[in-house]
Amino acid sequence: MALTQADERAATASPLPAGIDHAELETDGPTAHGDRLGTPAPDETVLWKGRPDIGVLARTAFHTRTLGLYMAGLSLVAVLLGNSNAAIVAAVLGVVLIALLYLLAWLSARSTLYILTDVRLIMRIGMAIETRINVPLKQVKAAHLRPRAGGHGDIALEVGGDRLLGYVLLWPHVRPWRYAMPQPMLRAVPDAAALAQTIAQVRARYGAIERNLTEIKDEAAPAVHHTPVASPAAGRVAVLHRAGDAGLGEQGLEGAPA
């Protein structure tokens, strides 16, 4: 869904939501233990925090519905061919597969915390290795919204700059098919349209955005001819600056394993 110019002016003029107490961030989901990359500075205003919905994440990132239908189809074919043993095996394997995928979705949601401040988006993610991703809003070139059922949705961000993390490190919090230039994505967040408007509001403080809240399609990404950027070395910790400082203005996407 694309915003009209009137929508963008209204978003810019609207006041930002009230801030959230920073202490709440250390009692909700994965903590950053004071790491600057994953912890808002005292003078940052926390506008929103959230995590993926487990059911929506399972269906959209782990494709439980598609795979469940596939296994059910195999079982039905086996029944039609008169092979009851194969039908039972397919049904049992299907149940086990879906259960494992839901477990992965639960682990992913449990180990995720998205934090939006007036300066940046922080992503505390990682089922096996906790990683903290810092997306300065000043470097966001475009935001893309995909609505889901029940008001949930995905919000992908195109980020400028040269310091990009790898697709695998970001997954599943990354837009599909964008391998050369990965786009960090807020997955299966509740009230996604309102959150997208909030992102538009705070991003508008740093100037006009090229494209804003255009709807995500499922097509594969077009061919990209620039050379993929290598991921930062493990353990690199970036020092956070305010938006007005020179450091943040030159940075694109930063992250480091915990």
FENQUI-V594861 format. One record per residue. N is the residue number from 1. RES is the residue in one small letter. NEAR is the number of other ideal C-beta (glycine too) atoms within 10 Angstrom. D_FIRST is the distance of its C-alpha to the first C-alpha in whole Angstrom. Layout:
n=<N & N>
res=<RES & RES>
near=<NEAR & NEAR>
d_first=<D_FIRST & D_FIRST>
//
This chain:
n=<1 & 2 & 3 & 4 & 5 & 6 & 7 & 8 & 9 & 10 & 11 & 12 & 13 & 14 & 15 & 16 & 17 & 18 & 19 & 20 & 21 & 22 & 23 & 24 & 25 & 26 & 27 & 28 & 29 & 30 & 31 & 32 & 33 & 34 & 35 & 36 & 37 & 38 & 39 & 40 & 41 & 42 & 43 & 44 & 45 & 46 & 47 & 48 & 49 & 50 & 51 & 52 & 53 & 54 & 55 & 56 & 57 & 58 & 59 & 60 & 61 & 62 & 63 & 64 & 65 & 66 & 67 & 68 & 69 & 70 & 71 & 72 & 73 & 74 & 75 & 76 & 77 & 78 & 79 & 80 & 81 & 82 & 83 & 84 & 85 & 86 & 87 & 88 & 89 & 90 & 91 & 92 & 93 & 94 & 95 & 96 & 97 & 98 & 99 & 100 & 101 & 102 & 103 & 104 & 105 & 106 & 107 & 108 & 109 & 110 & 111 & 112 & 113 & 114 & 115 & 116 & 117 & 118 & 119 & 120 & 121 & 122 & 123 & 124 & 125 & 126 & 127 & 128 & 129 & 130 & 131 & 132 & 133 & 134 & 135 & 136 & 137 & 138 & 139 & 140 & 141 & 142 & 143 & 144 & 145 & 146 & 147 & 148 & 149 & 150 & 151 & 152 & 153 & 154 & 155 & 156 & 157 & 158 & 159 & 160 & 161 & 162 & 163 & 164 & 165 & 166 & 167 & 168 & 169 & 170 & 171 & 172 & 173 & 174 & 175 & 176 & 177 & 178 & 179 & 180 & 181 & 182 & 183 & 184 & 185 & 186 & 187 & 188 & 189 & 190 & 191 & 192 & 193 & 194 & 195 & 196 & 197 & 198 & 199 & 200 & 201 & 202 & 203 & 204 & 205 & 206 & 207 & 208 & 209 & 210 & 211 & 212 & 213 & 214 & 215 & 216 & 217 & 218 & 219 & 220 & 221 & 222 & 223 & 224 & 225 & 226 & 227 & 228 & 229 & 230 & 231 & 232 & 233 & 234 & 235 & 236 & 237 & 238 & 239 & 240 & 241 & 242 & 243 & 244 & 245 & 246 & 247 & 248 & 249 & 250 & 251 & 252 & 253 & 254 & 255 & 256 & 257 & 258>
res=<m & a & l & t & q & a & d & e & r & a & a & t & a & s & p & l & p & a & g & i & d & h & a & e & l & e & t & d & g & p & t & a & h & g & d & r & l & g & t & p & a & p & d & e & t & v & l & w & k & g & r & p & d & i & g & v & l & a & r & t & a & f & h & t & r & t & l & g & l & y & m & a & g & l & s & l & v & a & v & l & l & g & n & s & n & a & a & i & v & a & a & v & l & g & v & v & l & i & a & l & l & y & l & l & a & w & l & s & a & r & s & t & l & y & i & l & t & d & v & r & l & i & m & r & i & g & m & a & i & e & t & r & i & n & v & p & l & k & q & v & k & a & a & h & l & r & p & r & a & g & g & h & g & d & i & a & l & e & v & g & g & d & r & l & l & g & y & v & l & l & w & p & h & v & r & p & w & r & y & a & m & p & q & p & m & l & r & a & v & p & d & a & a & a & l & a & q & t & i & a & q & v & r & a & r & y & g & a & i & e & r & n & l & t & e & i & k & d & e & a & a & p & a & v & h & h & t & p & v & a & s & p & a & a & g & r & v & a & v & l & h & r & a & g & d & a & g & l & g & e & q & g & l & e & g & a & p & a>
near=<14 & 11 & 20 & 9 & 7 & 8 & 15 & 17 & 12 & 14 & 20 & 14 & 9 & 13 & 6 & 13 & 15 & 8 & 14 & 18 & 8 & 16 & 8 & 10 & 21 & 14 & 8 & 14 & 17 & 20 & 16 & 19 & 10 & 8 & 15 & 15 & 21 & 27 & 20 & 23 & 13 & 6 & 9 & 19 & 16 & 19 & 20 & 21 & 18 & 19 & 23 & 26 & 20 & 16 & 17 & 22 & 27 & 23 & 20 & 23 & 23 & 19 & 13 & 21 & 12 & 10 & 14 & 16 & 12 & 14 & 19 & 13 & 12 & 17 & 19 & 13 & 13 & 18 & 15 & 9 & 10 & 8 & 13 & 10 & 8 & 15 & 18 & 13 & 14 & 21 & 17 & 12 & 13 & 19 & 12 & 11 & 15 & 17 & 11 & 12 & 18 & 17 & 12 & 17 & 25 & 15 & 13 & 24 & 22 & 14 & 18 & 24 & 22 & 23 & 25 & 24 & 21 & 18 & 24 & 27 & 25 & 26 & 23 & 25 & 28 & 20 & 14 & 8 & 11 & 18 & 22 & 25 & 24 & 21 & 20 & 25 & 23 & 19 & 23 & 25 & 15 & 17 & 23 & 22 & 24 & 21 & 15 & 18 & 10 & 13 & 13 & 21 & 25 & 25 & 23 & 22 & 21 & 18 & 23 & 16 & 16 & 10 & 18 & 23 & 21 & 16 & 19 & 10 & 19 & 24 & 15 & 19 & 24 & 23 & 22 & 19 & 12 & 18 & 13 & 14 & 17 & 24 & 23 & 26 & 24 & 26 & 31 & 28 & 24 & 16 & 15 & 23 & 15 & 14 & 20 & 25 & 18 & 18 & 25 & 22 & 20 & 23 & 23 & 18 & 13 & 15 & 7 & 9 & 19 & 10 & 12 & 24 & 21 & 15 & 11 & 18 & 8 & 7 & 8 & 9 & 13 & 7 & 6 & 11 & 6 & 7 & 7 & 13 & 17 & 10 & 17 & 19 & 7 & 10 & 8 & 13 & 16 & 17 & 11 & 23 & 17 & 15 & 16 & 9 & 11 & 8 & 12 & 21 & 15 & 13 & 23 & 19 & 27 & 25 & 27 & 19 & 15 & 17>
d_first=<0 & 4 & 7 & 10 & 13 & 14 & 12 & 13 & 16 & 16 & 15 & 18 & 20 & 20 & 22 & 22 & 22 & 26 & 27 & 28 & 32 & 32 & 35 & 32 & 31 & 34 & 34 & 31 & 31 & 32 & 34 & 34 & 38 & 37 & 36 & 34 & 31 & 30 & 32 & 30 & 33 & 35 & 33 & 30 & 28 & 26 & 23 & 22 & 23 & 22 & 22 & 21 & 22 & 24 & 24 & 20 & 21 & 24 & 22 & 19 & 21 & 24 & 24 & 26 & 25 & 25 & 29 & 30 & 30 & 31 & 34 & 34 & 35 & 37 & 39 & 39 & 40 & 43 & 44 & 44 & 46 & 49 & 48 & 48 & 48 & 45 & 43 & 44 & 44 & 40 & 39 & 41 & 39 & 36 & 36 & 37 & 34 & 32 & 34 & 34 & 30 & 29 & 32 & 30 & 27 & 29 & 31 & 27 & 26 & 29 & 30 & 26 & 25 & 22 & 23 & 21 & 24 & 24 & 24 & 23 & 21 & 24 & 24 & 27 & 27 & 30 & 32 & 35 & 35 & 33 & 31 & 29 & 26 & 26 & 23 & 23 & 20 & 22 & 21 & 18 & 16 & 13 & 11 & 8 & 7 & 8 & 9 & 13 & 15 & 17 & 14 & 14 & 12 & 12 & 12 & 13 & 14 & 16 & 19 & 22 & 26 & 28 & 29 & 26 & 27 & 28 & 25 & 28 & 28 & 25 & 24 & 23 & 21 & 19 & 16 & 18 & 20 & 20 & 23 & 25 & 22 & 21 & 18 & 19 & 16 & 16 & 17 & 17 & 17 & 17 & 15 & 12 & 10 & 13 & 14 & 11 & 12 & 15 & 15 & 13 & 16 & 19 & 17 & 18 & 21 & 22 & 20 & 17 & 15 & 14 & 11 & 9 & 6 & 5 & 4 & 8 & 11 & 14 & 16 & 19 & 18 & 20 & 24 & 24 & 28 & 28 & 30 & 29 & 30 & 32 & 32 & 33 & 37 & 37 & 38 & 37 & 36 & 34 & 35 & 33 & 33 & 31 & 28 & 31 & 33 & 34 & 33 & 29 & 29 & 30 & 28 & 25 & 25 & 28 & 29 & 33 & 34 & 36>
//
